[in-house]
């Protein structure tokens, strides 16, 4: 089982948004950025749009996104910063 560290700082999120790439689906947007020179563990940030009303719903979506990532992380290469953004359904 791999270990994924969290993205915590605002500048880390900003770097992924500005320099990284993204994939869009119906309910999730995936932003990713390959860090140079490091093959360390992946770092994950999870956000949910404020358009999803109610903090309980937003927090549940974050928990579900983290769990789905945890189940799939063994298939990913190392050295990426990843942000999962939940969207309104």
C-alpha positions in Angstrom: 0.0 0.0 0.0 1.4 3.4 -1.0 1.4 6.4 1.2 0.0 9.6 0.0 0.7 12.9 1.7 -1.8 15.8 1.8 -1.5 19.1 0.0 -2.0 21.8 2.7 -0.5 25.1 1.6 -2.3 27.6 -0.6 0.8 28.0 -2.8 0.9 24.2 -3.4 -2.7 24.3 -4.7 -2.0 27.4 -6.8 1.0 25.7 -8.4 -1.1 22.7 -9.5 -3.9 24.9 -10.8 -1.5 27.2 -12.7 1.2 24.8 -14.1 -0.6 21.5 -14.1 -3.1 19.8 -16.4 -6.7 18.7 -15.7 -9.3 16.1 -16.7 -13.0 16.8 -16.3 -15.9 14.3 -15.8 -19.5 14.8 -14.8 -18.9 15.0 -11.0 -15.2 15.4 -10.5 -12.4 17.6 -11.9 -8.9 16.1 -11.6 -5.9 18.5 -11.6 -2.4 17.0 -11.6 1.2 18.3 -11.8 4.3 16.2 -12.1 7.0 17.4 -9.6 10.4 17.7 -11.1 13.3 15.7 -9.7 11.3 14.0 -7.0 10.0 10.5 -7.1 8.5 10.9 -3.6 5.0 10.0 -2.7 2.0 11.5 -4.4 0.4 14.4 -2.6 -3.4 14.8 -2.6 -5.7 17.8 -2.1 -9.5 17.4 -2.0 -11.9 20.4 -2.5 -15.6 20.7 -3.2 -17.3 23.6 -4.9 -19.3 25.9 -2.7 -22.1 25.5 -5.2 -22.7 22.2 -3.4 -25.0 23.4 -0.7 -24.5 22.5 2.9 -21.3 21.7 4.8 -22.5 18.2 5.6 -22.9 17.3 1.9 -19.5 18.9 1.0 -17.7 17.0 3.7 -19.4 13.7 2.7 -18.2 14.3 -0.9 -14.7 14.9 0.3 -14.7 11.7 2.3 -16.0 9.7 -0.7 -13.3 11.3 -3.0 -10.5 10.4 -0.5 -11.7 6.8 -0.2 -12.0 6.3 -3.9 -8.5 7.7 -4.4 -7.2 5.4 -1.6 -8.6 2.4 -3.5 -7.0 3.4 -6.8 -3.6 4.9 -5.6 -1.7 1.6 -6.1 -2.2 2.1 -9.9 -0.6 5.6 -10.0 3.0 6.6 -10.6 4.9 8.4 -7.9 5.8 12.1 -7.8 2.5 13.8 -8.6 0.6 16.5 -6.9 -3.1 15.8 -7.4 -6.3 17.8 -6.6 -9.7 16.3 -6.8 -12.5 18.8 -7.0 -16.1 17.6 -6.4 -18.8 19.3 -8.5 -22.5 20.0 -8.1 -24.6 17.1 -9.4 
